[in-house]
């Protein structure tokens, strides 16, 4: 009746065995390249929320 489509993925997942795990908090782990700085990766990850909050503030000011 219905034929199942085969899943085809064009994107290749990175090999996590070649990357270094950085623990952000109890539930969050990110992976970075072996030579990269852990402190810089944590700082960049944690600053993402601040950037998003700034965008929300700008949109609400413009909408008024």
The first five atom37 places (N, CA, C, CB, O) and aatype in JSON, in Angstrom:
{
  "aatype": [20, 20, 20, 20, 20, 20, 20, 20, 20, 20, 20, 20, 20, 20, 20, 20, 20, 20, 20, 20, 20, 20, 20, 20, 20, 20, 20, 20, 20, 20, 20, 20, 20, 20, 20, 20, 20, 20, 20, 20, 20, 20, 20, 20, 20, 20, 20, 20, 20, 20, 20, 20, 20, 20, 20, 20, 20, 20, 20, 20, 20, 20, 20, 20],
  "atom_mask": [
    [1, 1, 1, 1, 1],
    [1, 1, 1, 1, 1],
    [1, 1, 1, 1, 1],
    [1, 1, 1, 1, 1],
    [1, 1, 1, 1, 1],
    [1, 1, 1, 1, 1],
    [1, 1, 1, 1, 1],
    [1, 1, 1, 1, 1],
    [1, 1, 1, 1, 1],
    [1, 1, 1, 1, 1],
    [1, 1, 1, 1, 1],
    [1, 1, 1, 1, 1],
    [1, 1, 1, 1, 1],
    [1, 1, 1, 1, 1],
    [1, 1, 1, 1, 1],
    [1, 1, 1, 1, 1],
    [1, 1, 1, 1, 1],
    [1, 1, 1, 1, 1],
    [1, 1, 1, 1, 1],
    [1, 1, 1, 1, 1],
    [1, 1, 1, 1, 1],
    [1, 1, 1, 1, 1],
    [1, 1, 1, 1, 1],
    [1, 1, 1, 1, 1],
    [1, 1, 1, 1, 1],
    [1, 1, 1, 1, 1],
    [1, 1, 1, 1, 1],
    [1, 1, 1, 1, 1],
    [1, 1, 1, 1, 1],
    [1, 1, 1, 1, 1],
    [1, 1, 1, 1, 1],
    [1, 1, 1, 1, 1],
    [1, 1, 1, 1, 1],
    [1, 1, 1, 1, 1],
    [1, 1, 1, 1, 1],
    [1, 1, 1, 1, 1],
    [1, 1, 1, 1, 1],
    [1, 1, 1, 1, 1],
    [1, 1, 1, 1, 1],
    [1, 1, 1, 1, 1],
    [1, 1, 1, 1, 1],
    [1, 1, 1, 1, 1],
    [1, 1, 1, 1, 1],
    [1, 1, 1, 1, 1],
    [1, 1, 1, 1, 1],
    [1, 1, 1, 1, 1],
    [1, 1, 1, 1, 1],
    [1, 1, 1, 1, 1],
    [1, 1, 1, 1, 1],
    [1, 1, 1, 1, 1],
    [1, 1, 1, 1, 1],
    [1, 1, 1, 1, 1],
    [1, 1, 1, 1, 1],
    [1, 1, 1, 1, 1],
    [1, 1, 1, 1, 1],
    [1, 1, 1, 1, 1],
    [1, 1, 1, 1, 1],
    [1, 1, 1, 1, 1],
    [1, 1, 1, 1, 1],
    [1, 1, 1, 1, 1],
    [1, 1, 1, 1, 1],
    [1, 1, 1, 1, 1],
    [1, 1, 1, 1, 1],
    [1, 1, 1, 1, 1]
  ],
  "atom_positions": [
    [[0.82, -1.17, 0.0], [0.0, 0.0, 0.0], [0.87, 1.25, 0.0], [-0.94, -0.01, 1.19], [0.95, 1.94, -1.01]],
    [[1.53, 1.55, 1.12], [2.44, 2.69, 1.2], [3.86, 2.18, 1.32], [2.07, 3.61, 2.39], [4.14, 1.27, 2.1]],
    [[4.74, 2.77, 0.55], [6.14, 2.39, 0.65], [6.84, 3.33, 1.6], [6.82, 2.41, -0.74], [6.63, 4.55, 1.56]],
    [[7.65, 2.78, 2.44], [8.4, 3.58, 3.4], [9.58, 4.24, 2.71], [8.87, 2.72, 4.59], [10.35, 3.58, 2.01]],
    [[9.73, 5.55, 2.91], [10.87, 6.26, 2.32], [12.12, 5.95, 3.12], [10.6, 7.78, 2.28], [12.09, 5.86, 4.35]],
    [[13.21, 5.79, 2.42], [14.48, 5.58, 3.1], [15.0, 6.93, 3.58], [15.5, 4.89, 2.16], [14.93, 7.94, 2.88]],
    [[15.53, 6.91, 4.79], [16.1, 8.15, 5.32], [17.51, 8.32, 4.77], [16.11, 8.13, 6.86], [18.36, 7.44, 4.88]],
    [[17.72, 9.47, 4.19], [19.03, 9.79, 3.62], [19.52, 11.07, 4.29], [18.97, 9.96, 2.06], [18.84, 12.09, 4.27]],
    [[20.68, 11.0, 4.87], [21.24, 12.16, 5.53], [22.48, 12.62, 4.77], [21.58, 11.85, 7.0], [23.44, 11.87, 4.6]],
    [[22.45, 13.86, 4.32], [23.58, 14.42, 3.59], [24.65, 14.97, 4.53], [23.11, 15.51, 2.66], [25.81, 15.12, 4.14]],
    [[24.25, 15.26, 5.77], [25.22, 15.83, 6.7], [25.95, 14.73, 7.45], [24.53, 16.79, 7.69], [25.35, 13.71, 7.81]],
    [[27.21, 14.93, 7.66], [28.01, 13.96, 8.38], [28.19, 14.44, 9.82], [29.4, 13.75, 7.7], [28.53, 15.6, 10.06]],
    [[27.95, 13.55, 10.77], [28.11, 13.89, 12.18], [29.6, 13.9, 12.52], [27.34, 12.9, 13.1], [30.35, 13.07, 12.01]],
    [[30.02, 14.81, 13.37], [31.44, 14.84, 13.74], [31.81, 13.62, 14.59], [31.76, 16.14, 14.52], [30.97, 13.08, 15.31]],
    [[33.04, 13.21, 14.5], [33.53, 12.07, 15.28], [33.85, 12.56, 16.69], [34.79, 11.43, 14.61], [34.84, 13.26, 16.89]],
    [[33.01, 12.2, 17.66], [33.18, 12.69, 19.02], [34.41, 12.12, 19.72], [31.95, 12.37, 19.83], [34.88, 12.68, 20.71]],
    [[34.94, 11.03, 19.2], [36.15, 10.47, 19.81], [37.37, 11.36, 19.54], [36.4, 9.05, 19.28], [38.38, 11.26, 20.24]],
    [[37.28, 12.23, 18.53], [38.37, 13.14, 18.21], [38.19, 14.51, 18.85], [38.5, 13.29, 16.7], [38.98, 15.42, 18.61]],
    [[37.14, 14.66, 19.67], [36.85, 15.94, 20.3], [36.93, 15.8, 21.81], [35.46, 16.45, 19.88], [36.92, 14.7, 22.36]],
    [[37.01, 16.96, 22.49], [37.13, 16.99, 23.94], [35.8, 17.44, 24.54], [38.28, 17.92, 24.39], [35.22, 18.42, 24.08]],
    [[35.32, 16.71, 25.57], [34.06, 17.06, 26.23], [34.32, 18.14, 27.28], [33.41, 15.81, 26.87], [35.28, 18.06, 28.04]],
    [[33.45, 19.14, 27.31], [33.52, 20.22, 28.3], [32.18, 20.22, 29.04], [33.81, 21.63, 27.62], [31.12, 20.37, 28.44]],
    [[32.25, 20.04, 30.36], [31.04, 19.99, 31.17], [30.68, 21.41, 31.58], [31.23, 19.07, 32.42], [31.46, 22.09, 32.24]],
    [[29.48, 21.86, 31.17], [29.01, 23.2, 31.48], [28.31, 23.19, 32.83], [28.06, 23.72, 30.38], [28.66, 23.97, 33.72]],
    [[27.34, 22.33, 32.99], [26.67, 22.14, 34.27], [26.28, 20.67, 34.37], [25.42, 23.07, 34.42], [26.75, 19.84, 33.59]],
    [[25.42, 20.35, 35.31], [25.09, 18.95, 35.58], [24.44, 18.26, 34.38], [24.18, 18.87, 36.78], [24.61, 17.05, 34.2]],
    [[23.7, 19.0, 33.57], [22.97, 18.42, 32.45], [23.57, 18.72, 31.09], [21.56, 18.89, 32.48], [23.14, 18.14, 30.09]],
    [[24.53, 19.61, 31.02], [25.01, 20.11, 29.74], [26.47, 19.76, 29.51], [24.82, 21.62, 29.66], [27.34, 20.06, 30.33]],
    [[26.72, 19.11, 28.37], [28.08, 18.8, 27.94], [28.2, 19.26, 26.5], [28.4, 17.26, 28.09], [27.35, 18.94, 25.67]],
    [[29.26, 20.01, 26.18], [29.53, 20.4, 24.81], [30.85, 19.78, 24.38], [29.56, 21.96, 24.66], [31.67, 19.41, 25.22]],
    [[31.05, 19.66, 23.09], [32.26, 19.07, 22.55], [33.0, 20.12, 21.75], [31.96, 17.83, 21.69], [32.41, 20.83, 20.94]],
    [[34.32, 20.21, 21.98], [35.16, 21.17, 21.28], [36.34, 20.43, 20.67], [35.64, 22.31, 22.24], [36.6, 19.27, 20.99]],
    [[37.05, 21.11, 19.8], [38.25, 20.53, 19.21], [39.3, 20.32, 20.28], [38.8, 21.41, 18.07], [39.3, 21.03, 21.29]],
    [[40.19, 19.38, 20.08], [41.19, 19.03, 21.09], [42.08, 20.2, 21.49], [42.05, 17.91, 20.59], [42.45, 20.3, 22.66]],
    [[42.44, 21.07, 20.58], [43.36, 22.16, 20.89], [42.7, 23.42, 21.41], [44.12, 22.49, 19.68], [43.39, 24.37, 21.78]],
    [[41.37, 23.46, 21.45], [40.65, 24.68, 21.84], [40.63, 24.84, 23.36], [39.21, 24.65, 21.29], [40.8, 23.87, 24.11]],
    [[40.41, 26.07, 23.81], [40.4, 26.41, 25.23], [39.04, 26.07, 25.85], [40.72, 27.9, 25.44], [38.0, 26.44, 25.31]],
    [[39.06, 25.37, 26.99], [37.82, 25.02, 27.68], [37.15, 26.26, 28.26], [38.09, 24.01, 28.8], [35.93, 26.39, 28.2]],
    [[37.94, 27.17, 28.82], [37.39, 28.38, 29.42], [36.68, 29.24, 28.38], [38.49, 29.18, 30.12], [35.6, 29.77, 28.63]],
    [[37.3, 29.38, 27.21], [36.71, 30.17, 26.13], [35.41, 29.53, 25.65], [37.71, 30.31, 24.96], [34.44, 30.23, 25.37]],
    [[35.38, 28.21, 25.55], [34.17, 27.51, 25.11], [33.04, 27.7, 26.12], [34.46, 26.01, 24.91], [31.89, 27.92, 25.73]],
    [[33.34, 27.61, 27.42], [32.32, 27.83, 28.45], [31.79, 29.25, 28.38], [32.9, 27.54, 29.85], [30.58, 29.47, 28.47]],
    [[32.7, 30.22, 28.23], [32.3, 31.63, 28.18], [31.39, 31.89, 26.98], [33.54, 32.53, 28.12], [30.38, 32.58, 27.11]],
    [[31.75, 31.35, 25.83], [30.94, 31.54, 24.62], [29.58, 30.88, 24.77], [31.67, 30.99, 23.4], [28.57, 31.45, 24.36]],
    [[29.54, 29.69, 25.35], [28.26, 28.98, 25.52], [27.35, 29.73, 26.48], [28.51, 27.55, 26.03], [26.16, 29.89, 26.22]],
    [[27.9, 30.19, 27.59], [27.09, 30.88, 28.59], [26.64, 32.26, 28.14], [27.86, 30.99, 29.88], [25.63, 32.76, 28.64]],
    [[27.35, 32.89, 27.22], [26.97, 34.22, 26.75], [25.87, 34.17, 25.69], [28.18, 34.93, 26.18], [25.34, 35.21, 25.31]],
    [[25.53, 32.99, 25.21], [24.47, 32.89, 24.19], [23.14, 33.41, 24.71], [24.32, 31.44, 23.74], [22.42, 34.06, 23.95]],
    [[22.79, 33.15, 25.95], [21.53, 33.62, 26.52], [21.47, 35.12, 26.6], [21.33, 33.03, 27.88], [20.42, 35.7, 26.37]],
    [[22.58, 35.76, 26.92], [22.63, 37.22, 27.0], [22.37, 37.83, 25.62], [23.99, 37.7, 27.55], [21.64, 38.81, 25.51]],
    [[22.95, 37.27, 24.59], [22.75, 37.76, 23.23], [21.28, 37.64, 22.84], [23.65, 36.98, 22.23], [20.71, 38.56, 22.26]],
    [[20.67, 36.5, 23.15], [19.26, 36.27, 22.83], [18.37, 37.28, 23.58], [18.85, 34.83, 23.19], [17.44, 37.82, 22.99]],
    [[18.65, 37.53, 24.84], [17.87, 38.48, 25.62], [17.98, 39.89, 25.05], [18.33, 38.47, 27.08], [17.0, 40.64, 25.06]],
    [[19.16, 40.26, 24.56], [19.33, 41.57, 23.95], [18.49, 41.7, 22.68], [20.82, 41.82, 23.62], [17.91, 42.75, 22.42]],
    [[18.4, 40.62, 21.9], [17.58, 40.66, 20.69], [16.11, 40.83, 21.04], [17.79, 39.38, 19.86], [15.4, 41.58, 20.36]],
    [[15.64, 40.15, 22.07], [14.25, 40.25, 22.49], [13.95, 41.68, 22.94], [13.94, 39.25, 23.62], [12.9, 42.23, 22.6]],
    [[14.85, 42.3, 23.7], [14.65, 43.67, 24.15], [14.56, 44.63, 22.98], [15.78, 44.09, 25.08], [13.71, 45.52, 22.97]],
    [[15.42, 44.46, 21.98], [15.42, 45.34, 20.82], [14.1, 45.22, 20.04], [16.61, 45.01, 19.9], [13.54, 46.23, 19.6]],
    [[13.61, 43.99, 19.88], [12.37, 43.79, 19.12], [11.19, 44.42, 19.84], [12.11, 42.28, 18.89], [10.32, 45.0, 19.19]],
    [[11.14, 44.33, 21.17], [10.02, 44.9, 21.9], [10.05, 46.42, 21.86], [10.02, 44.41, 23.34], [8.99, 47.06, 21.85]],
    [[11.22, 47.02, 21.83], [11.34, 48.48, 21.75], [10.92, 48.95, 20.36], [12.78, 48.94, 22.06], [10.23, 49.97, 20.25]],
    [[11.3, 48.25, 19.32], [10.97, 48.63, 17.96], [9.47, 48.45, 17.71], [11.78, 47.8, 16.96], [8.88, 49.24, 16.97]],
    [[8.85, 47.44, 18.3], [7.45, 47.14, 18.06], [6.51, 48.21, 18.63], [7.1, 45.8, 18.66], [5.38, 48.34, 18.16]],
    [[6.95, 48.98, 19.63], [6.07, 49.98, 20.26], [5.81, 51.16, 19.42], [6.65, 50.43, 21.52], [5.09, 52.07, 19.84]]
  ]
}
